[in-house]
Amino acid sequence: MTQEYLLSDEHSFMEKLEEVVNARQPGDRITTYTPLPVHGIDDVLREPATLVRVYSMVGAIAGILTAFWLTVFTSQRFPIIEVVGQAAGLVVGGKPPISFLAYCVIAFELAVLFGSIGTLIGFLLLGRLPNIIHVLDPKDYGNQFAIVLERPDANDD
């Protein structure tokens, strides 16, 4: 069972949204559709902070660990071997083959890459995107501000 409120301007939309949120019953789900961005909807709906930042942090930590693993594996995979007067394998020039300070640049780059991929994955998963089943036709609401209240039926147990 759904209930819709169609409004023509932003001010009356925000007033009606506050009224609906204050009179909200448990189990109601409020969805808003606006023809332009309206700042302050999140404040009125009292939405908690999303978990996208957790996905970003997990991605960044995975990037750092992957970078250090790759660089140490590469250093150990190609040992320094003297073959007929020429060095074969990894040439380190007298430095230690595993140097964590030099690998920090690679770790930073992979942290940024994996963190951004984690952010994208978190955004898509938590936003339930793409929602192909519920694509709105512009003719549904046009240039109106809409508040849709979805209430569970008594038979939906």
MARMISE-433500 format. One record per residue (C-alpha): x, z, y. Coordinates in Angstrom, 1 decimal. Layout:
BEGIN
+--------+--------+--------+
|     px |     pz |     py |
+--------+--------+--------+
|      X |      Z |      Y |
...
+--------+--------+--------+
# end
This chain:
BEGIN
+--------+--------+--------+
|     px |     pz |     py |
+--------+--------+--------+
|    0.0 |    0.0 |    0.0 |
|    1.5 |   -1.0 |    3.3 |
|    0.5 |   -0.4 |    6.9 |
|    1.9 |   -2.6 |    9.7 |
|    2.1 |   -2.0 |   13.5 |
|    2.8 |   -5.1 |   15.6 |
|    3.9 |   -4.5 |   19.1 |
|    4.9 |   -6.9 |   21.9 |
|    7.6 |   -5.1 |   23.8 |
|   10.6 |   -2.9 |   23.1 |
|    9.4 |    0.2 |   25.0 |
|    6.1 |    0.5 |   23.2 |
|    7.9 |   -0.3 |   19.9 |
|   10.2 |    2.7 |   20.4 |
|    7.3 |    5.0 |   21.3 |
|    5.3 |    4.0 |   18.3 |
|    8.4 |    4.3 |   16.0 |
|    8.9 |    7.9 |   17.3 |
|    5.2 |    8.7 |   16.7 |
|    5.4 |    7.2 |   13.1 |
|    8.6 |    9.1 |   12.3 |
|    7.1 |   12.4 |   13.5 |
|    3.9 |   11.9 |   11.5 |
|    5.7 |   10.6 |    8.4 |
|    4.5 |   11.7 |    5.0 |
|    6.9 |   12.4 |    2.1 |
|    7.5 |    9.2 |    0.2 |
|    6.9 |    6.9 |    3.2 |
|    9.4 |    4.1 |    3.7 |
|    9.7 |    2.7 |    7.2 |
|   11.0 |   -0.8 |    7.7 |
|   11.4 |   -2.3 |   11.2 |
|   11.6 |   -6.0 |   12.1 |
|   12.7 |   -6.9 |   15.7 |
|   13.3 |  -10.3 |   17.3 |
|   16.4 |   -8.9 |   19.0 |
|   18.8 |   -6.0 |   18.5 |
|   17.2 |   -2.7 |   19.6 |
|   19.7 |    0.2 |   20.2 |
|   18.6 |    3.6 |   19.2 |
|   16.5 |    2.8 |   16.1 |
|   19.0 |    4.6 |   13.9 |
|   18.7 |    7.7 |   16.1 |
|   14.9 |    7.7 |   15.9 |
|   14.9 |    7.2 |   12.2 |
|   17.5 |    9.9 |   11.7 |
|   19.3 |    7.8 |    9.1 |
|   22.3 |    9.6 |    7.5 |
|   25.8 |    8.0 |    7.8 |
|   26.4 |    5.3 |    5.1 |
|   28.9 |    5.5 |    2.3 |
|   30.6 |    2.2 |    3.3 |
|   33.6 |    4.2 |    4.6 |
|   34.1 |    5.6 |    1.0 |
|   34.3 |    2.0 |   -0.3 |
|   36.8 |    1.2 |    2.4 |
|   39.0 |    4.2 |    1.5 |
|   38.9 |    3.6 |   -2.2 |
|   39.8 |   -0.1 |   -1.5 |
|   42.7 |    1.0 |    0.7 |
|   44.1 |    3.5 |   -1.8 |
|   43.8 |    0.9 |   -4.6 |
|   45.7 |   -1.5 |   -2.3 |
|   48.5 |    1.0 |   -1.7 |
|   48.8 |    1.8 |   -5.4 |
|   48.7 |   -1.9 |   -6.4 |
|   51.4 |   -2.8 |   -3.8 |
|   53.8 |   -0.1 |   -5.0 |
|   53.1 |   -1.0 |   -8.6 |
|   53.7 |   -4.7 |   -8.0 |
|   57.0 |   -4.1 |   -6.1 |
|   58.4 |   -1.6 |   -8.6 |
|   57.4 |   -3.8 |  -11.5 |
|   59.0 |   -6.8 |   -9.9 |
|   62.2 |   -4.8 |   -9.3 |
|   62.3 |   -3.6 |  -12.9 |
|   61.2 |   -7.0 |  -14.4 |
|   64.2 |   -8.9 |  -13.0 |
|   67.3 |   -6.7 |  -13.7 |
|   70.6 |   -7.4 |  -12.1 |
|   72.7 |   -9.3 |  -14.6 |
|   76.1 |  -10.9 |  -14.1 |
|   76.1 |  -14.3 |  -15.8 |
|   79.3 |  -16.4 |  -15.6 |
|   80.3 |  -15.0 |  -12.2 |
|   76.9 |  -15.4 |  -10.6 |
|   74.1 |  -12.8 |  -10.3 |
|   71.0 |  -13.7 |  -12.2 |
|   67.8 |  -11.9 |  -11.5 |
|   67.1 |   -9.7 |   -8.4 |
|   69.9 |   -9.7 |   -5.8 |
|   69.9 |   -6.4 |   -4.0 |
|   73.3 |   -6.6 |   -2.2 |
|   74.4 |   -3.1 |   -3.2 |
|   71.2 |   -1.4 |   -2.2 |
|   69.0 |    0.5 |   -4.7 |
|   66.7 |   -1.8 |   -6.5 |
|   63.6 |    0.4 |   -5.8 |
|   63.4 |    1.2 |   -2.1 |
|   60.0 |    2.7 |   -1.1 |
|   60.7 |    2.4 |    2.6 |
|   61.0 |   -1.4 |    2.3 |
|   57.8 |   -1.5 |    0.2 |
|   55.7 |    0.3 |    2.8 |
|   55.1 |   -3.0 |    4.6 |
|   53.7 |   -4.6 |    1.5 |
|   51.7 |   -1.4 |    0.8 |
|   50.2 |   -1.5 |    4.3 |
|   49.2 |   -5.2 |    4.0 |
|   47.5 |   -4.7 |    0.6 |
|   45.8 |   -1.6 |    1.9 |
|   44.3 |   -3.6 |    4.7 |
|   43.3 |   -6.4 |    2.4 |
|   41.8 |   -4.3 |   -0.3 |
|   40.2 |   -2.0 |    2.3 |
|   38.4 |   -4.9 |    3.9 |
|   37.3 |   -6.2 |    0.5 |
|   36.0 |   -2.8 |   -0.4 |
|   34.1 |   -2.6 |    2.9 |
|   32.5 |   -6.0 |    2.2 |
|   31.5 |   -4.9 |   -1.3 |
|   30.1 |   -1.6 |    0.0 |
|   28.2 |   -3.3 |    2.7 |
|   26.6 |   -5.8 |    0.3 |
|   25.8 |   -3.2 |   -2.4 |
|   24.5 |   -0.5 |   -0.1 |
|   22.5 |   -3.0 |    2.0 |
|   21.0 |   -4.5 |   -1.2 |
|   22.2 |   -7.9 |   -0.1 |
|   21.4 |  -10.7 |   -0.6 |
|   17.7 |   -9.9 |   -1.0 |
|   16.5 |  -13.3 |   -1.9 |
|   13.1 |  -12.0 |   -3.2 |
|   12.2 |  -10.5 |    0.2 |
|   13.2 |  -13.3 |    2.7 |
|   11.0 |  -13.3 |    5.8 |
|    9.5 |  -16.4 |    7.2 |
|    9.9 |  -16.5 |   11.0 |
|    6.2 |  -17.1 |   11.2 |
|    5.4 |  -13.7 |    9.7 |
|    6.3 |  -11.7 |   12.8 |
|    7.6 |  -14.3 |   15.3 |
|    8.7 |  -12.6 |   18.4 |
|    6.9 |   -9.4 |   17.8 |
|    8.3 |   -6.0 |   17.0 |
|    7.0 |   -4.8 |   13.7 |
|    6.9 |   -1.4 |   11.9 |
|    6.0 |   -1.6 |    8.2 |
|    5.1 |    1.6 |    6.4 |
|    5.2 |    1.4 |    2.6 |
|    3.4 |    4.2 |    0.9 |
|    3.6 |    4.6 |   -2.9 |
|    0.2 |    4.3 |   -4.6 |
|   -1.1 |    7.1 |   -6.7 |
|   -0.9 |    4.8 |   -9.7 |
|    2.8 |    4.2 |   -9.3 |
|    4.1 |    7.2 |  -11.3 |
+--------+--------+--------+
# end
